[in-house]
Amino acid sequence: MNGHGKDDDASDPAGDASAQAEQTSTTKFLLVGLLRFLGTAVLAVLFYIIIRQYQGRTLTSGDKSIFDTLVVAVSLTLGLNSAASLRHIALFARGWYAETRRVHVKEFRRVGWAAHPHASSASEVGVRNMAVTEPLGISAVSLTFKAEPGIEEIYPDSTLGNVTIPDMSRFARVGRFNDGARPQSLAAHILGDTAASYEFAPFPSGVMTDAPIARFPQAYWDAGDHWEFVFANSAPVPGSASQDLNFLSLYSNQHVESSGTCKTPRYTFNLTEGILTVKHTDEQKTILFPASGVGDEAITYLTEPVLHDARAGPNITGTCGPGCATVYVVEPHAGNPVPGSTFSNPNSSFFYYECNIAVKPTTDPNAGPFKFAPMTAAVAAQAIALSGQRAPAAANGSASRAGLNQFTSYNLGLDFGQAQNNNVTSMAKMLSRFAIGVVAAAARSNPRVTVQGHTPRQGVRLVLEKPVVFGAILIATAAVQLVLMGVVLILVRVLRKSGRGDTGSRGEVKYVTI
């Protein structure tokens, strides 16, 4: 018994009520905290799913509006929920801080109103605090992705649709010309001349497949030992019956290469009656040129048209192989032969070349949507000489004025009138450039055909630059709440346990302003 007549071991109703209140408060804190945590986790997963669903897609204006609405709604809800969860944890921890620092709870509200003097209530203070926290959270998440629209922001649609590609079955448009050998040959020559003004550059080191044409604007490329052209997939032009080239175009994986080899065979020549006769001494071959190729300051190119071959068919090409044709060249002396060059007739005033030029796709010419038959490729290979001018031909042992071979001449100094001075490598490269120009010009001007493919679209494309960081931020957003909730719960329980053994009372606490 003590001095008041009560047993020391008797139960204290006030203490039991306090313990019960603390237990209720802790349980409520756990339930609300877990619900907030689950809400954050669900919103974070939803945010991640939205980003993954839109990643790699080309967003039109309408798609972007929907995406922006979803992202803003989810991120705003996530930010508010996270701020509310942190506020809930802070309110529960407030009692622990007040007891350890001897600060009255009312001082917390006083500090809050000092930071927001225009707030009319404690609830408004909390809302204003969350309004500061939420944008910071959204900004942190937004740092992990970006979308930058621009002239190069053209991407293939994720779903199959329609694309247009050039019709490479012929060079002269049917309906404007007769679909015969001469119009097709002449059209190839005109296309090659047109491409002489096209820009070219060294072959790019970056990946071209699915790249917009604005990124690599050149018509064709110099790959060192050959020239290269890349076909493009274009979006159909709405309301266009001709399906002209659309600027919404992406490079495909279909390339065309043009290369060649030249030699300077041993020969004898005879110039009579306006005809230059060149006879190969190592083989039974005689080539007849017009005499202008010797007298004028111009390089003359001559070939036997592939389309005049009696064995007509899409796979019939020159004698040098699929997509290959032979071009003979007479070049007036404009300088001494280059060092290391092969045969040069000391009695002639010209250099003579025999060149095999090959144009071929890098894949099967009949595979996929781009069909480029070997015969069509061979026409491009010899197109430099297909001007429609007919060279002389031998008939009954004498020269005839009406042969099937065709020729053309380019004055010295023009793009294809550059004197090579018996340099077989340079001559082959110049002829190969004309051939690839035919392909490039035809791809630009020929009619389009529609095939199935991933339609190029211009718009905004979501690119997740740092997916690991993005995922880590979302996980951390939820994990921080759970960790803080656990830490605060442990600290408060320890404090309350130690506080029960304290002989002092709450009424003796001295409150100070912080």
C-alpha positions as CSV (number, residue, x, y, z in Angstrom):
1,M,0.0,0.0,0.0
2,N,1.2,3.5,-0.6
3,G,0.4,6.7,1.3
4,H,-2.9,7.0,-0.5
5,G,-4.0,3.5,0.4
6,K,-3.6,2.2,-3.2
7,D,-1.7,-0.9,-4.3
8,D,1.4,-0.1,-6.4
9,D,0.6,-2.9,-8.8
10,A,-2.9,-1.7,-9.4
11,S,-3.8,-1.0,-13.0
12,D,-3.8,2.6,-14.2
13,P,-7.0,3.3,-16.3
14,A,-5.4,6.4,-17.8
15,G,-2.3,4.5,-18.9
16,D,-4.4,1.7,-20.4
17,A,-6.4,4.2,-22.3
18,S,-3.3,5.9,-23.5
19,A,-1.8,2.6,-24.7
20,Q,-5.0,1.7,-26.4
21,A,-5.1,5.0,-28.2
22,E,-1.5,4.6,-29.2
23,Q,-2.2,1.1,-30.6
24,T,-5.2,2.5,-32.5
25,S,-3.2,5.3,-33.9
26,T,-0.4,2.9,-35.0
27,T,-2.9,0.6,-36.7
28,K,-4.6,3.5,-38.5
29,F,-1.1,4.7,-39.6
30,L,-0.3,1.3,-41.0
31,L,-3.5,0.8,-42.8
32,V,-3.5,4.3,-44.4
33,G,0.2,4.0,-45.1
34,L,-0.2,0.7,-46.8
35,L,-3.1,1.9,-48.9
36,R,-1.1,4.9,-50.0
37,F,1.9,2.7,-50.8
38,L,-0.3,0.3,-52.8
39,G,-1.8,3.3,-54.7
40,T,1.6,4.6,-55.5
41,A,2.8,1.2,-56.7
42,V,-0.3,0.7,-58.9
43,L,0.1,4.2,-60.4
44,A,3.8,3.6,-61.0
45,V,3.1,0.3,-62.8
46,L,0.4,2.1,-64.8
47,F,2.8,4.9,-65.7
48,Y,5.4,2.3,-66.9
49,I,2.8,0.4,-68.9
50,I,1.7,3.6,-70.7
51,I,5.3,4.5,-71.5
52,R,6.0,1.0,-72.8
53,Q,2.9,1.0,-75.0
54,Y,3.8,4.3,-76.6
55,Q,7.5,3.7,-76.9
56,G,8.6,3.4,-80.5
57,R,5.3,4.5,-81.9
58,T,5.0,7.5,-84.2
59,L,2.5,9.9,-82.5
60,T,0.3,12.1,-84.7
61,S,-1.2,15.2,-83.2
62,G,-4.2,13.3,-82.0
63,D,-2.1,10.4,-80.6
64,K,0.1,12.9,-78.8
65,S,-2.9,14.7,-77.2
66,I,-4.1,11.3,-75.9
67,F,-0.6,10.5,-74.7
68,D,-0.1,13.8,-73.0
69,T,-3.5,13.5,-71.3
70,L,-2.7,10.1,-69.9
71,V,0.8,11.0,-68.8
72,V,-0.3,14.3,-67.1
73,A,-3.3,12.5,-65.4
74,V,-1.2,9.6,-64.1
75,S,1.8,11.6,-63.1
76,L,-0.4,14.2,-61.4
77,T,-2.2,11.5,-59.5
78,L,1.1,9.8,-58.7
79,G,2.6,13.0,-57.4
80,L,-0.4,13.9,-55.3
81,N,-0.6,10.4,-53.8
82,S,3.1,10.4,-53.1
83,A,2.9,13.8,-51.4
84,A,-0.2,12.7,-49.4
85,S,1.7,9.6,-48.3
86,L,4.7,11.6,-47.2
87,R,2.5,14.0,-45.4
88,H,0.8,11.1,-43.6
89,I,4.1,9.8,-42.5
90,A,5.3,13.2,-41.4
91,L,2.1,13.8,-39.3
92,F,2.6,10.5,-37.5
93,A,6.3,11.3,-36.9
94,R,5.4,14.8,-35.6
95,G,4.6,13.5,-32.1
96,W,8.0,11.8,-31.9
97,Y,9.7,15.0,-33.0
98,A,7.7,17.1,-30.5
99,E,8.5,14.8,-27.6
100,T,12.3,14.6,-28.3
101,R,12.6,18.4,-29.0
102,R,10.0,19.5,-26.5
103,V,8.1,21.3,-29.2
104,H,4.3,21.7,-29.0
105,V,2.3,20.4,-31.9
106,K,0.8,23.8,-32.5
107,E,4.3,25.1,-33.4
108,F,4.2,23.0,-36.5
109,R,1.1,24.7,-37.7
110,R,2.7,28.1,-36.8
111,V,5.7,27.3,-39.0
112,G,3.5,26.1,-41.8
113,W,1.5,29.4,-41.8
114,A,4.7,31.3,-41.7
115,A,5.7,29.7,-44.9
116,H,2.3,30.3,-46.5
117,P,0.9,33.5,-44.8
118,H,-2.1,33.6,-47.2
119,A,-3.3,30.1,-46.2
120,S,-6.6,30.3,-44.3
121,S,-6.4,26.8,-42.6
122,A,-4.1,24.0,-41.8
123,S,-5.6,21.9,-44.7
124,E,-4.7,24.7,-47.1
125,V,-1.2,24.6,-45.8
126,G,-1.0,20.9,-46.6
127,V,-2.4,21.5,-50.1
128,R,0.2,24.2,-50.7
129,N,3.0,22.0,-49.5
130,M,1.8,19.2,-51.9
131,A,1.6,21.7,-54.7
132,V,5.3,22.3,-54.3
133,T,6.2,18.7,-53.9
134,E,4.2,17.3,-56.9
135,P,5.8,19.3,-59.7
136,L,9.3,18.3,-58.5
137,G,8.3,14.7,-58.6
138,I,6.9,15.0,-62.1
139,S,10.0,16.8,-63.3
140,A,12.2,14.1,-61.9
141,V,10.3,11.4,-63.8
142,S,10.2,13.4,-67.0
143,L,14.0,13.6,-67.1
144,T,14.2,10.0,-68.3
145,F,12.4,10.4,-71.6
146,K,12.1,13.0,-74.4
147,A,10.4,13.5,-77.7
148,E,12.0,16.0,-80.2
149,P,10.0,16.6,-83.4
150,G,11.9,17.9,-86.4
151,I,12.4,17.5,-90.1
152,E,14.0,14.2,-89.5
153,E,11.3,12.9,-87.2
154,I,9.9,10.4,-89.6
155,Y,9.4,6.8,-88.5
156,P,7.9,3.5,-89.8
157,D,4.5,2.8,-88.4
158,S,4.4,-0.1,-86.0
159,T,1.5,-1.8,-87.9
160,L,1.5,-2.9,-91.5
161,G,0.0,-0.6,-94.1
162,N,0.9,0.6,-97.6
163,V,4.1,2.2,-98.9
164,T,5.0,3.3,-102.4
165,I,8.2,2.3,-104.2
166,P,9.5,3.2,-107.7
167,D,8.5,1.0,-110.6
168,M,11.9,-0.1,-111.9
169,S,10.6,-2.4,-114.6
170,R,11.4,0.2,-117.3
171,F,12.9,3.7,-117.8
172,A,10.4,5.3,-120.2
173,R,6.8,5.7,-118.9
174,V,4.3,3.7,-120.8
175,G,1.7,5.9,-122.5
176,R,4.2,8.7,-123.2
177,F,6.5,6.6,-125.4
178,N,6.2,3.3,-127.3
179,D,7.3,0.5,-125.0
180,G,10.1,-0.5,-127.4
181,A,13.9,-0.9,-127.2
182,R,14.8,2.6,-128.5
183,P,12.6,4.7,-126.2
184,Q,13.7,2.6,-123.2
185,S,17.4,2.9,-124.1
186,L,17.2,6.7,-124.8
187,A,15.2,7.2,-121.6
188,A,18.0,5.5,-119.6
189,H,20.6,7.8,-121.2
190,I,18.5,10.9,-120.4
191,L,18.1,9.8,-116.8
192,G,21.9,9.4,-116.5
193,D,22.5,12.9,-117.9
194,T,19.9,14.2,-115.5
195,A,21.7,12.6,-112.5
196,A,24.9,14.4,-113.4
197,S,23.6,17.3,-111.4
198,Y,22.7,15.2,-108.4
199,E,24.8,15.5,-105.3
200,F,26.7,12.5,-104.0
201,A,29.0,11.9,-101.0
202,P,31.1,9.2,-99.4
203,F,29.0,6.3,-98.2
204,P,27.7,7.2,-94.7
205,S,29.0,5.2,-91.7
206,G,25.6,5.3,-89.9
207,V,22.8,2.9,-90.4
208,M,20.6,4.0,-93.3
209,T,17.7,1.4,-93.0
210,D,14.6,3.2,-91.8
211,A,16.4,6.5,-91.7
212,P,14.6,9.5,-93.2
213,I,15.9,10.8,-96.5
214,A,16.5,14.2,-94.9
215,R,19.3,12.6,-92.8
216,F,21.1,11.4,-95.9
217,P,19.9,13.8,-98.6
218,Q,22.4,12.7,-101.3
219,A,21.2,10.9,-104.4
220,Y,23.8,8.2,-104.3
221,W,27.1,7.5,-102.6
222,D,30.8,6.8,-103.4
223,A,31.7,3.6,-101.6
224,G,35.3,3.6,-102.7
225,D,35.5,0.7,-105.1
226,H,31.9,1.1,-106.3
227,W,28.9,3.4,-106.3
228,E,25.8,2.7,-104.2
229,F,22.2,3.7,-104.3
230,V,19.5,2.9,-101.7
231,F,15.8,2.6,-102.5
232,A,13.3,4.4,-100.2
233,N,9.9,3.5,-98.9
234,S,7.4,6.4,-99.2
235,A,4.1,7.1,-97.7
236,P,1.3,7.2,-100.3
237,V,0.3,10.7,-101.4
238,P,-3.4,11.2,-100.5
239,G,-5.6,11.7,-103.5
240,S,-2.7,11.3,-105.9
241,A,-3.3,8.8,-108.8
242,S,0.3,9.0,-110.0
243,Q,1.6,8.3,-106.5
244,D,4.5,10.7,-106.9
245,L,7.5,10.7,-104.5
246,N,6.5,11.8,-101.0
247,F,8.8,13.6,-98.7
248,L,7.6,11.1,-96.0
249,S,10.2,8.5,-97.1
250,L,12.5,6.1,-95.2
251,Y,15.5,4.3,-96.7
252,S,14.9,0.6,-97.2
253,N,17.4,-2.2,-96.9
254,Q,17.5,-2.6,-100.7
255,H,20.8,-1.3,-102.1
256,V,22.1,-1.2,-105.7
257,E,25.8,-1.2,-106.5
258,S,27.5,-0.1,-109.7
259,S,31.1,-1.1,-110.4
260,G,33.3,-1.8,-113.3
261,T,36.6,-2.9,-114.7
262,C,38.4,-1.5,-117.8
263,K,41.4,-2.7,-119.8
264,T,43.4,-1.2,-122.6
265,P,43.7,-4.1,-125.1
266,R,46.3,-4.1,-127.8
267,Y,44.9,-2.8,-131.1
268,T,45.5,-1.5,-134.5
269,F,43.4,1.1,-136.1
270,N,42.4,2.5,-139.5
271,L,40.7,5.9,-140.1
272,T,39.0,6.1,-143.5
273,E,35.8,7.6,-144.9
274,G,34.8,9.1,-141.6
275,I,35.0,5.8,-139.8
276,L,37.5,4.7,-137.1
277,T,38.1,1.0,-137.2
278,V,39.7,-0.5,-134.1
279,K,40.9,-4.1,-134.4
280,H,41.9,-6.1,-131.3
281,T,45.2,-8.0,-131.9
282,D,44.7,-10.6,-129.2
283,E,41.2,-11.6,-130.2
284,Q,38.9,-11.5,-133.2
285,K,37.0,-8.3,-132.4
286,T,36.5,-5.2,-134.6
287,I,34.8,-2.0,-133.2
288,L,33.7,0.8,-135.6
289,F,33.5,4.4,-134.3
290,P,32.6,7.5,-136.1
291,A,35.7,9.5,-136.9
292,S,34.5,12.4,-134.8
293,G,35.7,10.5,-131.8
294,V,39.3,11.2,-132.9
295,G,39.1,14.6,-134.5
296,D,37.0,16.4,-131.9
297,E,38.1,17.2,-128.3
298,A,35.5,14.8,-126.9
299,I,35.4,11.3,-125.4
300,T,33.3,8.9,-127.4
301,Y,31.4,5.9,-125.8
302,L,30.0,3.1,-127.8
303,T,28.0,0.0,-126.9
304,E,25.8,-2.8,-128.3
305,P,22.3,-2.2,-126.9
306,V,21.2,-5.0,-124.7
307,L,17.5,-4.5,-125.6
308,H,18.3,-5.2,-129.3
309,D,19.5,-8.7,-128.3
310,A,17.5,-11.3,-130.3
311,R,17.2,-13.4,-127.2
312,A,14.8,-10.9,-125.6
313,G,13.8,-11.6,-122.0
314,P,14.1,-10.0,-118.6
315,N,17.2,-12.0,-117.7
316,I,19.1,-11.5,-120.9
317,T,22.1,-9.2,-120.4
318,G,25.4,-8.5,-121.9
319,T,28.1,-11.1,-122.4
320,C,29.9,-10.1,-119.2
321,G,27.2,-11.4,-116.9
322,P,23.9,-10.5,-115.2
323,G,23.3,-6.8,-115.0
324,C,26.5,-6.2,-117.0
325,A,27.3,-4.5,-120.3
326,T,30.4,-3.7,-122.3
327,V,31.2,-0.1,-123.2
328,Y,34.1,0.8,-125.6
329,V,35.8,4.2,-125.2
330,V,37.9,6.4,-127.4
331,E,39.6,9.3,-125.6
332,P,41.7,11.8,-127.5
333,H,45.1,12.5,-126.0
334,A,44.9,15.3,-123.4
335,G,48.1,14.3,-121.6
336,N,50.7,11.6,-121.2
337,P,49.6,8.1,-120.1
338,V,49.5,7.8,-116.3
339,P,52.5,6.0,-114.8
340,G,52.0,2.2,-114.7
341,S,49.2,2.2,-117.3
342,T,49.1,-0.7,-119.8
343,F,49.1,-0.6,-123.6
344,S,49.0,2.7,-125.4
345,N,49.4,2.6,-129.2
346,P,52.3,5.0,-130.0
347,N,50.9,5.6,-133.5
348,S,47.5,6.8,-132.4
349,S,46.2,10.1,-131.1
350,F,43.8,8.5,-128.7
351,F,43.5,6.1,-125.8
352,Y,41.3,3.1,-126.2
353,Y,39.4,1.3,-123.4
354,E,37.2,-1.8,-123.2
355,C,35.0,-1.6,-120.0
356,N,32.6,-4.0,-118.3
357,I,30.1,-2.2,-116.1
358,A,27.9,-4.1,-113.7
359,V,24.8,-2.9,-112.0
360,K,23.2,-5.2,-109.5
361,P,21.1,-5.2,-106.3
362,T,22.8,-6.4,-103.1
363,T,20.0,-9.0,-102.7
364,D,18.1,-11.2,-105.0
365,P,16.8,-8.9,-107.8
366,N,13.5,-10.7,-107.8
367,A,13.0,-10.9,-104.1
368,G,10.9,-8.5,-102.1
369,P,9.0,-5.5,-103.4
370,F,11.9,-3.9,-105.3
371,K,12.2,-5.7,-108.6
372,F,15.2,-4.8,-110.7
373,A,15.7,-7.3,-113.5
374,P,19.2,-8.1,-114.7
375,M,18.2,-6.8,-118.2
376,T,17.1,-3.5,-116.8
377,A,20.3,-3.2,-114.8
378,A,22.3,-3.9,-117.9
379,V,20.6,-1.1,-119.7
380,A,21.6,1.2,-116.9
381,A,25.2,-0.1,-117.1
382,Q,25.5,0.9,-120.8
383,A,23.2,3.9,-120.7
384,I,26.1,6.4,-121.2
385,A,26.3,5.4,-124.9
386,L,22.6,4.9,-125.5
387,S,22.0,8.3,-127.1
388,G,20.1,7.0,-130.1
389,Q,23.0,7.8,-132.5
390,R,23.8,4.7,-134.5
391,A,27.4,3.8,-135.1
392,P,28.7,2.3,-138.3
393,A,28.7,-1.5,-138.7
394,A,30.6,-3.9,-140.8
395,A,28.6,-5.4,-143.7
396,N,30.0,-7.8,-146.3
397,G,33.5,-6.8,-145.5
398,S,32.9,-3.0,-145.8
399,A,31.5,-0.4,-143.4
400,S,27.8,0.2,-143.2
401,R,26.3,3.5,-142.1
402,A,23.4,1.9,-140.2
403,G,24.6,-0.4,-137.5
404,L,22.8,-1.3,-134.2
405,N,25.5,-0.1,-132.0
406,Q,25.0,3.3,-130.4
407,F,27.4,6.0,-129.3
408,T,27.6,9.4,-127.8
409,S,30.4,12.0,-127.2
410,Y,31.1,14.3,-124.2
411,N,33.3,17.3,-124.7
412,L,36.5,17.3,-122.6
413,G,35.9,19.1,-119.4
414,L,32.3,18.0,-118.9
415,D,31.4,15.6,-116.0
416,F,31.7,12.6,-118.3
417,G,34.3,14.2,-120.5
418,Q,37.1,14.1,-118.0
419,A,40.3,12.8,-119.6
420,Q,41.6,9.7,-117.7
421,N,44.9,9.4,-119.7
422,N,44.8,5.7,-120.0
423,N,43.9,5.2,-116.3
424,V,41.6,2.1,-116.4
425,T,40.5,2.4,-112.7
426,S,39.4,6.0,-113.1
427,M,37.6,5.3,-116.4
428,A,35.7,2.4,-114.8
429,K,34.7,4.6,-111.9
430,M,33.4,7.4,-114.2
431,L,31.3,4.9,-116.2
432,S,30.0,3.3,-113.0
433,R,28.9,6.7,-111.7
434,F,26.8,7.3,-114.8
435,A,25.2,3.9,-114.4
436,I,24.2,4.5,-110.8
437,G,22.9,7.9,-111.7
438,V,20.5,6.2,-114.1
439,V,19.1,4.1,-111.2
440,A,18.9,7.2,-108.9
441,A,17.1,9.3,-111.4
442,A,14.7,6.6,-112.4
443,A,13.8,6.0,-108.7
444,R,13.0,9.7,-108.4
445,S,11.0,10.1,-111.6
446,N,9.4,6.8,-112.3
447,P,5.8,6.0,-111.4
448,R,5.2,4.6,-108.0
449,V,3.6,1.3,-107.1
450,T,1.9,0.5,-103.8
451,V,3.0,-2.5,-101.8
452,Q,2.5,-3.6,-98.2
453,G,4.8,-2.3,-95.6
454,H,5.3,0.0,-92.6
455,T,4.1,3.4,-93.7
456,P,6.4,6.3,-92.9
457,R,4.8,8.8,-90.6
458,Q,6.0,12.2,-89.3
459,G,5.3,13.0,-85.7
460,V,6.6,12.7,-82.2
461,R,8.2,9.5,-81.2
462,L,8.8,8.5,-77.6
463,V,12.4,7.5,-76.9
464,L,13.2,6.0,-73.5
465,E,16.8,7.1,-73.2
466,K,17.5,5.6,-69.8
467,P,15.1,2.7,-69.1
468,V,17.0,1.6,-66.0
469,V,16.9,5.0,-64.5
470,F,13.2,5.4,-65.4
471,G,12.3,2.1,-63.7
472,A,14.5,2.9,-60.7
473,I,12.7,6.3,-60.2
474,L,9.3,4.6,-60.2
475,I,10.4,1.9,-57.9
476,A,12.1,4.4,-55.6
477,T,8.9,6.5,-55.5
478,A,7.0,3.6,-53.9
479,A,9.9,2.1,-51.9
480,V,10.8,5.4,-50.2
481,Q,7.3,5.5,-48.8
482,L,7.5,2.0,-47.4
483,V,10.9,2.5,-45.9
484,L,10.0,5.8,-44.3
485,M,6.8,4.3,-42.9
486,G,8.8,1.4,-41.3
487,V,11.5,3.7,-39.9
488,V,9.1,6.1,-38.4
489,L,7.0,3.3,-36.9
490,I,10.1,1.8,-35.3
491,L,11.3,5.1,-33.9
492,V,8.0,6.1,-32.5
493,R,7.5,2.7,-30.8
494,V,10.9,2.9,-29.2
495,L,10.2,6.4,-28.0
496,R,6.9,5.4,-26.6
497,K,8.3,2.4,-24.8
498,S,11.0,4.5,-23.2
499,G,8.5,7.3,-22.4
500,R,6.4,4.9,-20.3
501,G,9.3,4.6,-17.8
502,D,9.7,8.4,-17.5
503,T,8.4,9.8,-14.1
504,G,7.7,13.1,-15.6
505,S,4.3,14.1,-17.0
506,R,3.3,15.7,-20.3
507,G,2.1,18.7,-18.3
508,E,5.7,19.5,-17.2
509,V,7.0,19.8,-20.8
510,K,8.4,23.2,-21.6
511,Y,7.4,24.3,-25.1
512,V,9.7,26.4,-27.2
513,T,9.3,28.0,-30.6
514,I,11.3,26.6,-33.5
